[in-house]
Amino acid sequence: MSADDGGFGDGVATSDGDPRVLLGLNAILSTLLGWTIIGGLSIIDVAAFSLLNVATAAIIVFALTYAVTMR
């Protein structure tokens, strides 16, 4: 390595990352958050805990996160 290498910190700072990894993490975390939201709402009898409700909440969270984070 030469003396002018920026190092790991500079490499990470300039990397945009792989969009597939970001979308995958967003999908997984959105699903977990949707599951938590619907689970909490079902405990207080506001919404039924079903796969359709969890999927709908996950899609809404995913879309909002995607819209906010994309430049």
N, CA, C, O and CB atoms as a CASP TS submission, in Angstrom:
PFRMAT TS
TARGET T0000
AUTHOR 0000-0000-0000
METHOD Language model
MODEL 1
PARENT N/A
ATOM      1  N   MET     1       0.836  -1.180   0.000  1.00  0.00           N
ATOM      2  CA  MET     1       0.000   0.000   0.000  1.00  0.00           C
ATOM      3  C   MET     1       0.876   1.236   0.000  1.00  0.00           C
ATOM      4  O   MET     1       1.926   1.277   0.640  1.00  0.00           O
ATOM      5  CB  MET     1      -0.948   0.002   1.204  1.00  0.00           C
ATOM      6  N   SER     2       0.436   2.211  -0.709  1.00  0.00           N
ATOM      7  CA  SER     2       1.199   3.453  -0.742  1.00  0.00           C
ATOM      8  C   SER     2       0.739   4.377   0.375  1.00  0.00           C
ATOM      9  O   SER     2      -0.286   4.150   1.018  1.00  0.00           O
ATOM     10  CB  SER     2       1.056   4.146  -2.108  1.00  0.00           C
ATOM     11  N   ALA     3       1.516   5.413   0.582  1.00  0.00           N
ATOM     12  CA  ALA     3       1.227   6.346   1.671  1.00  0.00           C
ATOM     13  C   ALA     3      -0.002   7.201   1.393  1.00  0.00           C
ATOM     14  O   ALA     3      -0.582   7.764   2.321  1.00  0.00           O
ATOM     15  CB  ALA     3       2.421   7.240   1.916  1.00  0.00           C
ATOM     16  N   ASP     4      -0.415   7.310   0.111  1.00  0.00           N
ATOM     17  CA  ASP     4      -1.543   8.183  -0.211  1.00  0.00           C
ATOM     18  C   ASP     4      -2.887   7.452  -0.196  1.00  0.00           C
ATOM     19  O   ASP     4      -3.912   8.049  -0.526  1.00  0.00           O
ATOM     20  CB  ASP     4      -1.328   8.812  -1.565  1.00  0.00           C
ATOM     21  N   ASP     5      -2.899   6.175   0.180  1.00  0.00           N
ATOM     22  CA  ASP     5      -4.176   5.469   0.306  1.00  0.00           C
ATOM     23  C   ASP     5      -4.999   6.108   1.416  1.00  0.00           C
ATOM     24  O   ASP     5      -4.491   6.399   2.499  1.00  0.00           O
ATOM     25  CB  ASP     5      -3.952   3.956   0.592  1.00  0.00           C
ATOM     26  N   GLY     6      -6.274   6.320   1.130  1.00  0.00           N
ATOM     27  CA  GLY     6      -7.132   6.969   2.107  1.00  0.00           C
ATOM     28  C   GLY     6      -7.515   6.080   3.270  1.00  0.00           C
ATOM     29  O   GLY     6      -7.848   6.575   4.347  1.00  0.00           O
ATOM     30  N   GLY     7      -7.474   4.795   3.072  1.00  0.00           N
ATOM     31  CA  GLY     7      -7.850   3.892   4.145  1.00  0.00           C
ATOM     32  C   GLY     7      -9.298   3.466   4.048  1.00  0.00           C
ATOM     33  O   GLY     7     -10.029   3.857   3.138  1.00  0.00           O
ATOM     34  N   PHE     8      -9.686   2.663   5.000  1.00  0.00           N
ATOM     35  CA  PHE     8     -11.032   2.090   5.014  1.00  0.00           C
ATOM     36  C   PHE     8     -12.104   3.159   5.168  1.00  0.00           C
ATOM     37  O   PHE     8     -13.135   3.100   4.498  1.00  0.00           O
ATOM     38  CB  PHE     8     -11.157   1.076   6.135  1.00  0.00           C
ATOM     39  N   GLY     9     -11.878   4.123   6.033  1.00  0.00           N
ATOM     40  CA  GLY     9     -12.871   5.173   6.283  1.00  0.00           C
ATOM     41  C   GLY     9     -13.194   5.977   5.042  1.00  0.00           C
ATOM     42  O   GLY     9     -14.358   6.291   4.789  1.00  0.00           O
ATOM     43  N   ASP    10     -12.169   6.317   4.257  1.00  0.00           N
ATOM     44  CA  ASP    10     -12.406   7.069   3.025  1.00  0.00           C
ATOM     45  C   ASP    10     -13.124   6.216   1.982  1.00  0.00           C
ATOM     46  O   ASP    10     -13.963   6.714   1.232  1.00  0.00           O
ATOM     47  CB  ASP    10     -11.084   7.586   2.458  1.00  0.00           C
ATOM     48  N   GLY    11     -12.788   4.931   1.941  1.00  0.00           N
ATOM     49  CA  GLY    11     -13.462   4.041   1.001  1.00  0.00           C
ATOM     50  C   GLY    11     -14.934   3.878   1.322  1.00  0.00           C
ATOM     51  O   GLY    11     -15.770   3.855   0.418  1.00  0.00           O
ATOM     52  N   VAL    12     -15.252   3.768   2.575  1.00  0.00           N
ATOM     53  CA  VAL    12     -16.645   3.626   2.992  1.00  0.00           C
ATOM     54  C   VAL    12     -17.406   4.924   2.770  1.00  0.00           C
ATOM     55  O   VAL    12     -18.580   4.897   2.401  1.00  0.00           O
ATOM     56  CB  VAL    12     -16.728   3.209   4.466  1.00  0.00           C
ATOM     57  N   ALA    13     -16.761   6.042   2.987  1.00  0.00           N
ATOM     58  CA  ALA    13     -17.427   7.338   2.844  1.00  0.00           C
ATOM     59  C   ALA    13     -17.808   7.621   1.399  1.00  0.00           C
ATOM     60  O   ALA    13     -18.791   8.319   1.151  1.00  0.00           O
ATOM     61  CB  ALA    13     -16.531   8.451   3.365  1.00  0.00           C
ATOM     62  N   THR    14     -17.048   7.092   0.434  1.00  0.00           N
ATOM     63  CA  THR    14     -17.334   7.374  -0.970  1.00  0.00           C
ATOM     64  C   THR    14     -18.161   6.283  -1.633  1.00  0.00           C
ATOM     65  O   THR    14     -18.543   6.438  -2.793  1.00  0.00           O
ATOM     66  CB  THR    14     -16.047   7.557  -1.726  1.00  0.00           C
ATOM     67  N   SER    15     -18.452   5.188  -0.944  1.00  0.00           N
ATOM     68  CA  SER    15     -19.204   4.083  -1.523  1.00  0.00           C
ATOM     69  C   SER    15     -20.704   4.314  -1.354  1.00  0.00           C
ATOM     70  O   SER    15     -21.175   4.669  -0.273  1.00  0.00           O
ATOM     71  CB  SER    15     -18.788   2.749  -0.876  1.00  0.00           C
ATOM     72  N   ASP    16     -21.446   4.104  -2.446  1.00  0.00           N
ATOM     73  CA  ASP    16     -22.907   4.215  -2.385  1.00  0.00           C
ATOM     74  C   ASP    16     -23.550   2.911  -1.933  1.00  0.00           C
ATOM     75  O   ASP    16     -24.706   2.907  -1.508  1.00  0.00           O
ATOM     76  CB  ASP    16     -23.464   4.622  -3.747  1.00  0.00           C
ATOM     77  N   GLY    17     -22.823   1.817  -2.018  1.00  0.00           N
ATOM     78  CA  GLY    17     -23.371   0.527  -1.626  1.00  0.00           C
ATOM     79  C   GLY    17     -24.146  -0.119  -2.759  1.00  0.00           C
ATOM     80  O   GLY    17     -24.433   0.518  -3.772  1.00  0.00           O
ATOM     81  N   ASP    18     -24.476  -1.367  -2.582  1.00  0.00           N
ATOM     82  CA  ASP    18     -25.233  -2.116  -3.576  1.00  0.00           C
ATOM     83  C   ASP    18     -26.721  -1.896  -3.321  1.00  0.00           C
ATOM     84  O   ASP    18     -27.206  -2.195  -2.230  1.00  0.00           O
ATOM     85  CB  ASP    18     -24.873  -3.635  -3.531  1.00  0.00           C
ATOM     86  N   PRO    19     -27.451  -1.382  -4.304  1.00  0.00           N
ATOM     87  CA  PRO    19     -28.880  -1.106  -4.087  1.00  0.00           C
ATOM     88  C   PRO    19     -29.691  -2.359  -3.759  1.00  0.00           C
ATOM     89  O   PRO    19     -30.710  -2.264  -3.075  1.00  0.00           O
ATOM     90  CB  PRO    19     -29.464  -0.444  -5.315  1.00  0.00           C
ATOM     91  N   ARG    20     -29.262  -3.527  -4.232  1.00  0.00           N
ATOM     92  CA  ARG    20     -29.995  -4.761  -3.923  1.00  0.00           C
ATOM     93  C   ARG    20     -29.927  -5.076  -2.438  1.00  0.00           C
ATOM     94  O   ARG    20     -30.900  -5.551  -1.851  1.00  0.00           O
ATOM     95  CB  ARG    20     -29.436  -5.938  -4.732  1.00  0.00           C
ATOM     96  N   VAL    21     -28.773  -4.809  -1.833  1.00  0.00           N
ATOM     97  CA  VAL    21     -28.630  -5.041  -0.393  1.00  0.00           C
ATOM     98  C   VAL    21     -29.519  -4.066   0.374  1.00  0.00           C
ATOM     99  O   VAL    21     -30.187  -4.451   1.333  1.00  0.00           O
ATOM    100  CB  VAL    21     -27.148  -4.889   0.050  1.00  0.00           C
ATOM    101  N   LEU    22     -29.525  -2.818  -0.047  1.00  0.00           N
ATOM    102  CA  LEU    22     -30.355  -1.816   0.623  1.00  0.00           C
ATOM    103  C   LEU    22     -31.839  -2.153   0.504  1.00  0.00           C
ATOM    104  O   LEU    22     -32.583  -2.031   1.477  1.00  0.00           O
ATOM    105  CB  LEU    22     -30.087  -0.427   0.039  1.00  0.00           C
ATOM    106  N   LEU    23     -32.271  -2.575  -0.677  1.00  0.00           N
ATOM    107  CA  LEU    23     -33.678  -2.935  -0.863  1.00  0.00           C
ATOM    108  C   LEU    23     -34.034  -4.194  -0.070  1.00  0.00           C
ATOM    109  O   LEU    23     -35.128  -4.290   0.486  1.00  0.00           O
ATOM    110  CB  LEU    23     -33.983  -3.149  -2.355  1.00  0.00           C
ATOM    111  N   GLY    24     -33.120  -5.147  -0.020  1.00  0.00           N
ATOM    112  CA  GLY    24     -33.363  -6.359   0.759  1.00  0.00           C
ATOM    113  C   GLY    24     -33.497  -6.075   2.242  1.00  0.00           C
ATOM    114  O   GLY    24     -34.408  -6.574   2.902  1.00  0.00           O
ATOM    115  N   LEU    25     -32.578  -5.266   2.762  1.00  0.00           N
ATOM    116  CA  LEU    25     -32.658  -4.887   4.177  1.00  0.00           C
ATOM    117  C   LEU    25     -33.926  -4.090   4.456  1.00  0.00           C
ATOM    118  O   LEU    25     -34.565  -4.271   5.493  1.00  0.00           O
ATOM    119  CB  LEU    25     -31.422  -4.070   4.586  1.00  0.00           C
ATOM    120  N   ASN    26     -34.287  -3.209   3.529  1.00  0.00           N
ATOM    121  CA  ASN    26     -35.511  -2.427   3.696  1.00  0.00           C
ATOM    122  C   ASN    26     -36.724  -3.355   3.737  1.00  0.00           C
ATOM    123  O   ASN    26     -37.621  -3.165   4.559  1.00  0.00           O
ATOM    124  CB  ASN    26     -35.660  -1.392   2.553  1.00  0.00           C
ATOM    125  N   ALA    27     -36.758  -4.353   2.859  1.00  0.00           N
ATOM    126  CA  ALA    27     -37.892  -5.283   2.832  1.00  0.00           C
ATOM    127  C   ALA    27     -37.981  -6.089   4.125  1.00  0.00           C
ATOM    128  O   ALA    27     -39.065  -6.252   4.684  1.00  0.00           O
ATOM    129  CB  ALA    27     -37.775  -6.232   1.632  1.00  0.00           C
ATOM    130  N   ILE    28     -36.846  -6.591   4.599  1.00  0.00           N
ATOM    131  CA  ILE    28     -36.843  -7.394   5.828  1.00  0.00           C
ATOM    132  C   ILE    28     -37.256  -6.556   7.034  1.00  0.00           C
ATOM    133  O   ILE    28     -38.101  -6.969   7.828  1.00  0.00           O
ATOM    134  CB  ILE    28     -35.455  -8.006   6.066  1.00  0.00           C
ATOM    135  N   LEU    29     -36.654  -5.379   7.162  1.00  0.00           N
ATOM    136  CA  LEU    29     -36.960  -4.531   8.317  1.00  0.00           C
ATOM    137  C   LEU    29     -38.381  -3.978   8.252  1.00  0.00           C
ATOM    138  O   LEU    29     -39.029  -3.820   9.287  1.00  0.00           O
ATOM    139  CB  LEU    29     -35.961  -3.381   8.405  1.00  0.00           C
ATOM    140  N   SER    30     -38.870  -3.684   7.055  1.00  0.00           N
ATOM    141  CA  SER    30     -40.253  -3.218   6.909  1.00  0.00           C
ATOM    142  C   SER    30     -41.238  -4.314   7.297  1.00  0.00           C
ATOM    143  O   SER    30     -42.264  -4.038   7.917  1.00  0.00           O
ATOM    144  CB  SER    30     -40.518  -2.758   5.466  1.00  0.00           C
ATOM    145  N   THR    31     -40.930  -5.554   6.933  1.00  0.00           N
ATOM    146  CA  THR    31     -41.793  -6.671   7.310  1.00  0.00           C
ATOM    147  C   THR    31     -41.820  -6.859   8.823  1.00  0.00           C
ATOM    148  O   THR    31     -42.882  -7.068   9.411  1.00  0.00           O
ATOM    149  CB  THR    31     -41.324  -7.958   6.630  1.00  0.00           C
ATOM    150  N   LEU    32     -40.649  -6.784   9.449  1.00  0.00           N
ATOM    151  CA  LEU    32     -40.605  -6.914  10.907  1.00  0.00           C
ATOM    152  C   LEU    32     -41.360  -5.781  11.598  1.00  0.00           C
ATOM    153  O   LEU    32     -42.067  -6.010  12.580  1.00  0.00           O
ATOM    154  CB  LEU    32     -39.155  -6.942  11.391  1.00  0.00           C
ATOM    155  N   LEU    33     -41.213  -4.566  11.088  1.00  0.00           N
ATOM    156  CA  LEU    33     -41.932  -3.441  11.681  1.00  0.00           C
ATOM    157  C   LEU    33     -43.435  -3.574  11.442  1.00  0.00           C
ATOM    158  O   LEU    33     -44.230  -3.291  12.338  1.00  0.00           O
ATOM    159  CB  LEU    33     -41.416  -2.112  11.106  1.00  0.00           C
ATOM    160  N   GLY    34     -43.830  -4.001  10.241  1.00  0.00           N
ATOM    161  CA  GLY    34     -45.246  -4.225   9.964  1.00  0.00           C
ATOM    162  C   GLY    34     -45.841  -5.288  10.860  1.00  0.00           C
ATOM    163  O   GLY    34     -46.972  -5.155  11.327  1.00  0.00           O
ATOM    164  N   TRP    35     -45.072  -6.357  11.106  1.00  0.00           N
ATOM    165  CA  TRP    35     -45.507  -7.426  12.002  1.00  0.00           C
ATOM    166  C   TRP    35     -45.684  -6.891  13.422  1.00  0.00           C
ATOM    167  O   TRP    35     -46.646  -7.237  14.108  1.00  0.00           O
ATOM    168  CB  TRP    35     -44.495  -8.591  11.990  1.00  0.00           C
ATOM    169  N   THR    36     -44.757  -6.053  13.853  1.00  0.00           N
ATOM    170  CA  THR    36     -44.836  -5.470  15.189  1.00  0.00           C
ATOM    171  C   THR    36     -46.028  -4.520  15.312  1.00  0.00           C
ATOM    172  O   THR    36     -46.746  -4.541  16.312  1.00  0.00           O
ATOM    173  CB  THR    36     -43.538  -4.729  15.520  1.00  0.00           C
ATOM    174  N   ILE    37     -46.230  -3.700  14.302  1.00  0.00           N
ATOM    175  CA  ILE    37     -47.345  -2.742  14.325  1.00  0.00           C
ATOM    176  C   ILE    37     -48.681  -3.481  14.384  1.00  0.00           C
ATOM    177  O   ILE    37     -49.524  -3.176  15.228  1.00  0.00           O
ATOM    178  CB  ILE    37     -47.299  -1.817  13.081  1.00  0.00           C
ATOM    179  N   ILE    38     -48.874  -4.445  13.495  1.00  0.00           N
ATOM    180  CA  ILE    38     -50.139  -5.186  13.463  1.00  0.00           C
ATOM    181  C   ILE    38     -50.300  -6.025  14.727  1.00  0.00           C
ATOM    182  O   ILE    38     -51.411  -6.171  15.236  1.00  0.00           O
ATOM    183  CB  ILE    38     -50.210  -6.089  12.213  1.00  0.00           C
ATOM    184  N   GLY    39     -49.203  -6.574  15.235  1.00  0.00           N
ATOM    185  CA  GLY    39     -49.277  -7.319  16.496  1.00  0.00           C
ATOM    186  C   GLY    39     -49.732  -6.438  17.642  1.00  0.00           C
ATOM    187  O   GLY    39     -50.563  -6.846  18.453  1.00  0.00           O
ATOM    188  N   GLY    40     -49.191  -5.231  17.713  1.00  0.00           N
ATOM    189  CA  GLY    40     -49.602  -4.292  18.755  1.00  0.00           C
ATOM    190  C   GLY    40     -51.045  -3.854  18.596  1.00  0.00           C
ATOM    191  O   GLY    40     -51.779  -3.744  19.578  1.00  0.00           O
ATOM    192  N   LEU    41     -51.453  -3.604  17.354  1.00  0.00           N
ATOM    193  CA  LEU    41     -52.846  -3.210  17.119  1.00  0.00           C
ATOM    194  C   LEU    41     -53.813  -4.352  17.424  1.00  0.00           C
ATOM    195  O   LEU    41     -54.944  -4.111  17.846  1.00  0.00           O
ATOM    196  CB  LEU    41     -53.028  -2.748  15.673  1.00  0.00           C
ATOM    197  N   SER    42     -53.377  -5.585  17.213  1.00  0.00           N
ATOM    198  CA  SER    42     -54.263  -6.714  17.527  1.00  0.00           C
ATOM    199  C   SER    42     -54.390  -6.925  19.033  1.00  0.00           C
ATOM    200  O   SER    42     -55.419  -7.410  19.503  1.00  0.00           O
ATOM    201  CB  SER    42     -53.745  -7.997  16.864  1.00  0.00           C
ATOM    202  N   ILE    43     -53.367  -6.571  19.787  1.00  0.00           N
ATOM    203  CA  ILE    43     -53.446  -6.691  21.250  1.00  0.00           C
ATOM    204  C   ILE    43     -54.495  -5.738  21.815  1.00  0.00           C
ATOM    205  O   ILE    43     -55.216  -6.082  22.751  1.00  0.00           O
ATOM    206  CB  ILE    43     -52.071  -6.405  21.894  1.00  0.00           C
ATOM    207  N   ILE    44     -54.575  -4.539  21.239  1.00  0.00           N
ATOM    208  CA  ILE    44     -55.560  -3.569  21.730  1.00  0.00           C
ATOM    209  C   ILE    44     -56.862  -3.626  20.926  1.00  0.00           C
ATOM    210  O   ILE    44     -57.691  -2.720  21.013  1.00  0.00           O
ATOM    211  CB  ILE    44     -54.978  -2.153  21.676  1.00  0.00           C
ATOM    212  N   ASP    45     -57.036  -4.689  20.147  1.00  0.00           N
ATOM    213  CA  ASP    45     -58.262  -4.959  19.378  1.00  0.00           C
ATOM    214  C   ASP    45     -58.625  -3.850  18.396  1.00  0.00           C
ATOM    215  O   ASP    45     -59.794  -3.488  18.261  1.00  0.00           O
ATOM    216  CB  ASP    45     -59.412  -5.173  20.323  1.00  0.00           C
ATOM    217  N   VAL    46     -57.621  -3.316  17.717  1.00  0.00           N
ATOM    218  CA  VAL    46     -57.878  -2.317  16.678  1.00  0.00           C
ATOM    219  C   VAL    46     -57.852  -2.966  15.299  1.00  0.00           C
ATOM    220  O   VAL    46     -58.624  -2.584  14.419  1.00  0.00           O
ATOM    221  CB  VAL    46     -56.843  -1.177  16.752  1.00  0.00           C
ATOM    222  N   ALA    47     -56.970  -3.942  15.104  1.00  0.00           N
ATOM    223  CA  ALA    47     -56.849  -4.635  13.820  1.00  0.00           C
ATOM    224  C   ALA    47     -56.624  -6.119  14.078  1.00  0.00           C
ATOM    225  O   ALA    47     -56.041  -6.509  15.089  1.00  0.00           O
ATOM    226  CB  ALA    47     -55.686  -4.041  12.965  1.00  0.00           C
ATOM    227  N   ALA    48     -57.097  -6.931  13.148  1.00  0.00           N
ATOM    228  CA  ALA    48     -56.890  -8.378  13.259  1.00  0.00           C
ATOM    229  C   ALA    48     -55.482  -8.724  12.797  1.00  0.00           C
ATOM    230  O   ALA    48     -54.975  -8.154  11.831  1.00  0.00           O
ATOM    231  CB  ALA    48     -57.945  -9.159  12.428  1.00  0.00           C
ATOM    232  N   PHE    49     -54.861  -9.662  13.495  1.00  0.00           N
ATOM    233  CA  PHE    49     -53.527 -10.110  13.109  1.00  0.00           C
ATOM    234  C   PHE    49     -53.673 -11.140  11.996  1.00  0.00           C
ATOM    235  O   PHE    49     -54.034 -12.289  12.247  1.00  0.00           O
ATOM    236  CB  PHE    49     -52.750 -10.704  14.330  1.00  0.00           C
ATOM    237  N   SER    50     -53.389 -10.719  10.765  1.00  0.00           N
ATOM    238  CA  SER    50     -53.474 -11.623   9.618  1.00  0.00           C
ATOM    239  C   SER    50     -52.315 -11.334   8.674  1.00  0.00           C
ATOM    240  O   SER    50     -51.687 -10.277   8.732  1.00  0.00           O
ATOM    241  CB  SER    50     -54.838 -11.471   8.883  1.00  0.00           C
ATOM    242  N   LEU    51     -52.054 -12.290   7.814  1.00  0.00           N
ATOM    243  CA  LEU    51     -50.968 -12.139   6.851  1.00  0.00           C
ATOM    244  C   LEU    51     -51.224 -10.956   5.924  1.00  0.00           C
ATOM    245  O   LEU    51     -50.289 -10.243   5.558  1.00  0.00           O
ATOM    246  CB  LEU    51     -50.794 -13.423   6.033  1.00  0.00           C
ATOM    247  N   LEU    52     -52.466 -10.745   5.546  1.00  0.00           N
ATOM    248  CA  LEU    52     -52.804  -9.629   4.667  1.00  0.00           C
ATOM    249  C   LEU    52     -52.521  -8.289   5.341  1.00  0.00           C
ATOM    250  O   LEU    52     -51.972  -7.383   4.713  1.00  0.00           O
ATOM    251  CB  LEU    52     -54.274  -9.707   4.251  1.00  0.00           C
ATOM    252  N   ASN    53     -52.888  -8.158   6.602  1.00  0.00           N
ATOM    253  CA  ASN    53     -52.634  -6.907   7.320  1.00  0.00           C
ATOM    254  C   ASN    53     -51.140  -6.662   7.516  1.00  0.00           C
ATOM    255  O   ASN    53     -50.673  -5.531   7.383  1.00  0.00           O
ATOM    256  CB  ASN    53     -53.337  -6.924   8.675  1.00  0.00           C
ATOM    257  N   VAL    54     -50.393  -7.712   7.829  1.00  0.00           N
ATOM    258  CA  VAL    54     -48.944  -7.568   7.995  1.00  0.00           C
ATOM    259  C   VAL    54     -48.308  -7.180   6.667  1.00  0.00           C
ATOM    260  O   VAL    54     -47.448  -6.299   6.627  1.00  0.00           O
ATOM    261  CB  VAL    54     -48.316  -8.879   8.533  1.00  0.00           C
ATOM    262  N   ALA    55     -48.721  -7.826   5.580  1.00  0.00           N
ATOM    263  CA  ALA    55     -48.170  -7.505   4.261  1.00  0.00           C
ATOM    264  C   ALA    55     -48.505  -6.077   3.853  1.00  0.00           C
ATOM    265  O   ALA    55     -47.660  -5.381   3.289  1.00  0.00           O
ATOM    266  CB  ALA    55     -48.699  -8.482   3.212  1.00  0.00           C
ATOM    267  N   THR    56     -49.716  -5.637   4.128  1.00  0.00           N
ATOM    268  CA  THR    56     -50.107  -4.267   3.800  1.00  0.00           C
ATOM    269  C   THR    56     -49.285  -3.256   4.589  1.00  0.00           C
ATOM    270  O   THR    56     -48.813  -2.265   4.031  1.00  0.00           O
ATOM    271  CB  THR    56     -51.595  -4.059   4.074  1.00  0.00           C
ATOM    272  N   ALA    57     -49.116  -3.500   5.870  1.00  0.00           N
ATOM    273  CA  ALA    57     -48.300  -2.597   6.693  1.00  0.00           C
ATOM    274  C   ALA    57     -46.858  -2.593   6.218  1.00  0.00           C
ATOM    275  O   ALA    57     -46.223  -1.538   6.179  1.00  0.00           O
ATOM    276  CB  ALA    57     -48.365  -3.005   8.175  1.00  0.00           C
ATOM    277  N   ALA    58     -46.328  -3.761   5.855  1.00  0.00           N
ATOM    278  CA  ALA    58     -44.945  -3.848   5.380  1.00  0.00           C
ATOM    279  C   ALA    58     -44.766  -3.086   4.072  1.00  0.00           C
ATOM    280  O   ALA    58     -43.761  -2.399   3.888  1.00  0.00           O
ATOM    281  CB  ALA    58     -44.534  -5.313   5.194  1.00  0.00           C
ATOM    282  N   ILE    59     -45.724  -3.201   3.171  1.00  0.00           N
ATOM    283  CA  ILE    59     -45.638  -2.487   1.891  1.00  0.00           C
ATOM    284  C   ILE    59     -45.697  -0.982   2.111  1.00  0.00           C
ATOM    285  O   ILE    59     -44.964  -0.232   1.467  1.00  0.00           O
ATOM    286  CB  ILE    59     -46.770  -2.929   0.944  1.00  0.00           C
ATOM    287  N   ILE    60     -46.554  -0.540   3.005  1.00  0.00           N
ATOM    288  CA  ILE    60     -46.653   0.895   3.295  1.00  0.00           C
ATOM    289  C   ILE    60     -45.358   1.414   3.906  1.00  0.00           C
ATOM    290  O   ILE    60     -44.857   2.463   3.502  1.00  0.00           O
ATOM    291  CB  ILE    60     -47.833   1.176   4.242  1.00  0.00           C
ATOM    292  N   VAL    61     -44.815   0.686   4.876  1.00  0.00           N
ATOM    293  CA  VAL    61     -43.553   1.106   5.509  1.00  0.00           C
ATOM    294  C   VAL    61     -42.424   1.086   4.488  1.00  0.00           C
ATOM    295  O   VAL    61     -41.604   2.004   4.457  1.00  0.00           O
ATOM    296  CB  VAL    61     -43.204   0.189   6.712  1.00  0.00           C
ATOM    297  N   PHE    62     -42.369   0.043   3.644  1.00  0.00           N
ATOM    298  CA  PHE    62     -41.337  -0.057   2.613  1.00  0.00           C
ATOM    299  C   PHE    62     -41.413   1.128   1.658  1.00  0.00           C
ATOM    300  O   PHE    62     -40.395   1.746   1.347  1.00  0.00           O
ATOM    301  CB  PHE    62     -41.479  -1.375   1.835  1.00  0.00           C
ATOM    302  N   ALA    63     -42.618   1.445   1.194  1.00  0.00           N
ATOM    303  CA  ALA    63     -42.785   2.545   0.242  1.00  0.00           C
ATOM    304  C   ALA    63     -42.410   3.890   0.863  1.00  0.00           C
ATOM    305  O   ALA    63     -41.757   4.711   0.219  1.00  0.00           O
ATOM    306  CB  ALA    63     -44.226   2.590  -0.263  1.00  0.00           C
ATOM    307  N   LEU    64     -42.817   4.114   2.100  1.00  0.00           N
ATOM    308  CA  LEU    64     -42.460   5.367   2.769  1.00  0.00           C
ATOM    309  C   LEU    64     -40.956   5.485   2.975  1.00  0.00           C
ATOM    310  O   LEU    64     -40.374   6.545   2.744  1.00  0.00           O
ATOM    311  CB  LEU    64     -43.175   5.473   4.111  1.00  0.00           C
ATOM    312  N   THR    65     -40.330   4.403   3.407  1.00  0.00           N
ATOM    313  CA  THR    65     -38.882   4.416   3.614  1.00  0.00           C
ATOM    314  C   THR    65     -38.153   4.636   2.303  1.00  0.00           C
ATOM    315  O   THR    65     -37.191   5.402   2.250  1.00  0.00           O
ATOM    316  CB  THR    65     -38.418   3.110   4.260  1.00  0.00           C
ATOM    317  N   TYR    66     -38.597   3.979   1.252  1.00  0.00           N
ATOM    318  CA  TYR    66     -37.975   4.129  -0.065  1.00  0.00           C
ATOM    319  C   TYR    66     -38.115   5.566  -0.561  1.00  0.00           C
ATOM    320  O   TYR    66     -37.158   6.146  -1.074  1.00  0.00           O
ATOM    321  CB  TYR    66     -38.607   3.149  -1.078  1.00  0.00           C
ATOM    322  N   ALA    67     -39.305   6.137  -0.409  1.00  0.00           N
ATOM    323  CA  ALA    67     -39.535   7.503  -0.883  1.00  0.00           C
ATOM    324  C   ALA    67     -38.706   8.524  -0.108  1.00  0.00           C
ATOM    325  O   ALA    67     -38.224   9.498  -0.687  1.00  0.00           O
ATOM    326  CB  ALA    67     -41.012   7.852  -0.775  1.00  0.00           C
ATOM    327  N   VAL    68     -38.539   8.312   1.177  1.00  0.00           N
ATOM    328  CA  VAL    68     -37.799   9.269   2.004  1.00  0.00           C
ATOM    329  C   VAL    68     -36.295   9.169   1.766  1.00  0.00           C
ATOM    330  O   VAL    68     -35.600  10.185   1.768  1.00  0.00           O
ATOM    331  CB  VAL    68     -38.107   9.040   3.484  1.00  0.00           C
ATOM    332  N   THR    69     -35.788   7.956   1.562  1.00  0.00           N
ATOM    333  CA  THR    69     -34.338   7.783   1.485  1.00  0.00           C
ATOM    334  C   THR    69     -33.757   7.944   0.094  1.00  0.00           C
ATOM    335  O   THR    69     -32.556   8.184  -0.030  1.00  0.00           O
ATOM    336  CB  THR    69     -33.975   6.448   1.998  1.00  0.00           C
ATOM    337  N   MET    70     -34.543   7.824  -0.947  1.00  0.00           N
ATOM    338  CA  MET    70     -33.991   7.971  -2.299  1.00  0.00           C
ATOM    339  C   MET    70     -33.794   9.445  -2.615  1.00  0.00           C
ATOM    340  O   MET    70     -34.614  10.293  -2.262  1.00  0.00           O
ATOM    341  CB  MET    70     -34.920   7.311  -3.354  1.00  0.00           C
ATOM    342  N   ARG    71     -32.707   9.722  -3.275  1.00  0.00           N
ATOM    343  CA  ARG    71     -32.360  11.119  -3.572  1.00  0.00           C
ATOM    344  C   ARG    71     -33.022  11.593  -4.827  1.00  0.00           C
ATOM    345  O   ARG    71     -32.839  12.744  -5.225  1.00  0.00           O
ATOM    346  CB  ARG    71     -30.866  11.288  -3.698  1.00  0.00           C
TER
END
